Structures are given as C-alpha cells and as structure tokens.
C-alpha cells in the first residue's frame, strides 16, 4: 500500500478534494522531516566545529604554556642579564596567551575556560616568584626609618618620609615601586613613576592612594580600610588579604584572594577571578583624570570592552546558581565622585 493509500485510510479522506488534502499533508510531513534533518546536520556541524576549535585551542594553549614554564625554569642559576631577558620574554608570552584566551572565550565551555584561567593564574604567580627570587628588589627608602624616635618626631605627611642621606636603600627606577607600612596618609605616584613598572602596595591602613599612568602589574597585599585608585594596568592586578576597602582600576585580568567586604570599580578585558573571598562587590570603573585616555592607549587595553560583571568564583562551581561571595553594587549606591 503506497503512502497516499495509507493516508486515505488513516484520515478517511476520499475523492478528489480528499486527495488534494492528503497531498498537502504529505508535503508538509516531508518538509518537516527535511527541516528536522537539516537542523540535526547543522547541529552536528556546529558541534564538530566547536570540537575542532576546542582541540586547536587546547593544543596551542598547552604548548605555549609549556614554553613559558620552560623559560621560567631556565632562569635558575642564570646570570642577572639573561634572567631579565627571559622574564621579559615570558611576560610578553603570557600576555599573548591571555589575549589568545580572550579571543577564544566564545567557543570554550565553562570548564575549559576556568581551567585555562587557572593555568594563567599559576603562570602569573610563577612569573612573580621567579622575578622576586632571581631579581630581588631593593627595599624602599622609607622603610629605613624604623627607629621609635624617628616615628615620634616625624609629622604626618601626605608623602613617604625621605631617605636617610647616608642610606644606600634607594628605589630603583628600573624595578618595582610602591608604598609599604603606611597608616592614615594620602599617597600619590605620577605617570612617570609607575609607567610600565610593577607597583606593589603592602600593609596599608586607612590610606588614600592615587596611581596615575599605566603600570605593568599591580600587587596589593594586606590592605585595610583604604581607597586605592589606579590608571590602566597593562596586565594583571593581584589582590590578597584586603578588607573594608575600595579599589578602582582598569586591567587585563583581576585575581582576588582572601578578601572581604571590599568594593571594586572595575574595567577588565578578560574575566575577574575571586578565591577564598566574601562580601566582594563590583561596579564599572568610574574614576577619571585628565590623561586617562592616553594611559589607556599606553596600556593597550580596549577601552570599549569591559567584563566587570563577569566574575568566576573558584570556590563556587554550582552551575546555574550565583555565587554568594560576590555581588553587583546597585547603581544608586555606586560612587561617582572620587576627589574631595
């Protein structure tokens, strides 16, 4: 029995008009089957393309990561000049690897993305550790004033105390700069002081910090009740053991650890990562100063691309359920005026 006869029997349609209606149904059924087959074909092709892209990403990413790790390993026992060159190359490769990840986000699964971000975070930490071990930084000049009599005699100032005239501890312009062990002061670094350098802020309490220009990296450790505003950071911002503070910064990536009750006004071109944090809240970067646009150009960051609300919590992997450790600052509560 052919399809037409089967349809006649199923529907009870007879005669010429019935045959026309049966033919229409057959055509619709055939069209629906063809469309369904096409959808399955397209879905399979998309899956194949995604798998191929994912495989290419994984192979390329892992090979480049291994290359950077080998560079860092080769720093052990090398001369200072060679170490500086290797670290510069490793830094550039890491930045390129971050860009490769950013460009691949659309076709990566959440698991693949988190794995890659974790690998990049590990590379950044290794890079910092190797730099600190192989190229130890000279202590900042203001650390030289540790005598109780000096502290008692020194008035509260908006700038760090000057170096002891007889001290050999100077802040090398080619290395790390920043502020440490300060309380209840306002601190500023100019663009010339921070440009393309690693900036370290440690053990600050109740301080207001303004960093103009474009640093290479920004490290904040043991920050309590501070307001820290920074120009565009060309690579990473690392935040560790921060509490009751406010931070405003543009950067390529943000890594936040052991931080509580802190607001971050953020411009970030990848995705922010938090770990072992609670009470962290985010809003778009809103600090402005006259040379901000020029500093964005120096940093290489895309001023039009801001993923400030795309935050991955490494302590919260429940799919489809928001992490309780961070929130978005409501628009009505966001700070828009920064200078007194």
N, C-alpha and C positions, 0 to 999 in steps of 0.2 A: 504494500500500500504506500503510495507516494505521500509527500508532505501535504499536498493540497487535500487529498482524501482524508488524511489524518486530522487535519484542521477542521474539515467539514464535519467529521464525526464528533470531534471534541466540542465544537461550538454550536452545532445544529444549524449552521448557515447553509442554505440551499439556493439554487437558482443563480442567475447572472449577478444580481446585486450581492448575494452572499459570496460569490466567487471573488468579486472585487474587494470586499471587506477582508476576506481571508488573505488575498494577495497583499493587502496593505499591512496586515498583521505579520505576515511572513517577512515582508521587507523591514518592518520595524524590529522584528526579532533578529534578523540578520545584521541590521545596522547596530543594534545594541551589543551583539556578540563581537562585531568588528571593533567597535569603540572600546569594549572591555579588553579585547586582545591588545589593542594599541596602547591602552593605559598600562597594562601589565608589561608590555615591551618597553615603554618609556621608563617605568619604574625600575625595571631590571637594568636598563642602560644607565640610569642615574646612579643606581647602586654600584654598578661596575665602575663608572667614572669616579665616584666618591672613594671606592676601594683603591683604585689606581692612584688617585691623588694622595690618599692617606698613606699608601705604601711608599710613594715617592717622598712625601714629607718625612715619614719615619726614617727612611734610609738616609736622606740628606741631612736631617737634623742630627741623627746619631753620629754620622760621620764627622760633621762639623764640631759637635760636642767633644768627640774623642780627640780631634785635632787640637782643640783648646786645652783639654786636660793634659795632653802630651806637652804642649807649650809650657804650661804651669809646672809640670813635673821637671822639665829641663832647666828650670830656674835654680833648682837645688845645687849648690856648690859652684854656680857660675859667677863670673865677675859682675860687679855692680852695673857697668855699662851694658853688658849683654842682658842682664836681668831687666833693666829699664826698657830695652828694645823689645824683649819678649813679652813683657807685661803690656806694653803699648799695643803690640800686635794682638795679644789675647783680648785686650779691652775692645779693640776695633772689631775683632771677630765675634765677640759676644754681642756687641751692638747690632751687627749684621744678622746674627742668629735671632735676636729679638725681633728685628724687622721681618725676617722670614716667617716667624711665628705669627706676628700681627697680620701679615698678608694671607696666612693660611687658615685663620680662625673660622671662616665661613663654612668650610667643609670638614672641620675636625669635630669629633664627638667631644662631649664634656670631659670624658675620662682622658682622651688623648690630650686635650688642652691642658688639663690640670697636671698631667704627667710632664708635659713639656715645660709648663711654668715652674714646676717644682725643680726640674733639671736646670733651668736657667737660674733659679734662685740659688741652687747649690753651686753653680759656676761662679756667680757673683760673690758668694761667700768665700769660695776658694781663692778667687782673684784678690779679694781684700786681705785674706790671711797670708797669702804668699807675699803680697806687697808689704804688709806690716812686718813680716818676718825677714824678708830679704832686703828691704829698703826701710829700715827703722827710721821713724820720723823723729826729728829733734823736738824736744819739749818746747811748749810755748813759753815765751819770755815771762808772761805774767805769773806762771807757776813758781818762778824763783822766789816770789815774795811769800814766804811761809812762816816767818817769824811772828810771834804773837805781838811784839812791839810794833812791827810794820803794820799789822792789821789794825791795831788800836789807833795808830797815828794816821792811817790813810783815810781821807774823807770819801764818802760815797760819790762815785763818779759814773757818768754815762759811758765811759770807755775803760778798757783794761788798764791796769797800772803799767807805767813804762818799765822797761827792762832796767835792771841794775847796771850802771855804767861799767862795772867790772865783770858782768856776766857774759859767758860765751854762749848762753842759750838764746838763740835768735830764731825767729820764724822764717824759715827758708822760703823764698818766693816761688821756688820751683816745686814745692812739695805741698803737704797738707796745711790747711789753715782753719781757724775757727775760734771757739771760745770754750773754756772749761772752768769748772768750780767757781761759778759766779752766782750771786744772790741779790735780788732786788735792784737790778740795774737795767738800763737800756743799752743795747749793743747794736752796732751797725758795721757792715762790711760793704765797701764800694764795689762797683763792677770790675775795676782794675785789680782789686784784691782777690776776688773769687773766680774771675774768668778762667774757665777750663781747668779748674783745680778741684781737688777733693776737699769738701768742707766737713768738719767734724764739730758737733756741738755735744758736750757731755757735762753731766752733773750741774745743770742749770735749774734754779728755783726762783719763781716769781720774776722772771726776766722778760723783757720785750726785745725781740731780735728782728732786725731788718737786714736781709741779704739781697743787695741789688746785683744785677748781672746774671751770667749763666754759668753756674758751677758744672763740673763734670759729674760728681756724685754728691749726695748729702747724707751724712750719717748723724742720727740723733739718738743718744743713749742717756738714760736716767734723767729725763726731763720732767719737772714737776711744776704745775701751775704757771706755764709760760705761754706767751703768744709769739709764734715764730712765722714770719712771712719771708718767702724766698722767691727770687726770679726763676725763670725756666731752667730746670736741671736736665742736661742733655741725655743722661742715662737714668740711674736709679736713685730712689730715696729709700733709706733703711731706717725704720723707726723701731726702737727697742726700749722697753721699760719706760713708757711715757704715761703720765696720769694728769687728769684735770687740766688739759692744755688745749690750745687752738693752733692749728697749723694750716697755712695756705701755701700751696706750691704746685707748679706745673712740672711734669716729669714724664719720662717714658714708661717707667714702672715704679710701683709702690709696694714695698714689703713691710708689713707691720706686725711686730711680735710683742707679746706681754704688755699690752697697752690697754688702759681702762679710762672710761669717761673722758674721751678726747674727741674734739670736732676737727674734721679735715675738710678744708675747702680745696677741692682737687681738680686739676686738669691732668688727665693721664691718657696716653695713646694706646696702652695695652689694657690689661685688666688688673685692678688692685688685688692684692692678696693680704689676708689677715690670718694670724695664727695665735692661739692662746690669748685672745683678746675678748673684752666685753665692754659694752657701752660706748662703742666707737660709732660716730655718726658722720655722714658725708653730705656735701653740697658742692655745686660747681665753684671753681676758683673765681674769686671776685676782687682780689687785691689789684690795684692799678697804680702805676707810676709812669713818669714821662717817657722812659726808654724801654718800656715793656715790649713793644712790638719789635724793636731792634734786637732785644735779648732773645725773643722767640726765634728770630732769624739765625742768630748765632748758635742757638741750641740745636737747631734742625728739627724741632718738634712741629707737628702740624697743628696750627692754632685753631683750625676748624674741626678737629677730631678730638672729642673729649668723652671718654668712657667712665666718667666719675662715679656713676651708679652701678657699674658692672664690677661687683666685688666677689671674690672667691674666698670662702672661709674654709681653711684646711681642717678645721675641727668640726665641720658640719657638712656631711656628704649626703644628707637625706634629699633625694631627688624630689623636686616639686614643692618642697617646704622651705620657706625663707629661714635663713639663719637668725637666731635670736641675739646674736652677738654684735650685730651692726644694724643701723637704721639710716634712713634718709632724713636730713634736717628739714622740717616743714618750711615752705617758702616764707611764711610770716615770721619765722624765728631765725632766719638767716642774717648773718652780719653783712652789711653792705658798706659801712663806713669804718675804715681801719685807723686813720690817723686822727689824733686828738685835735 
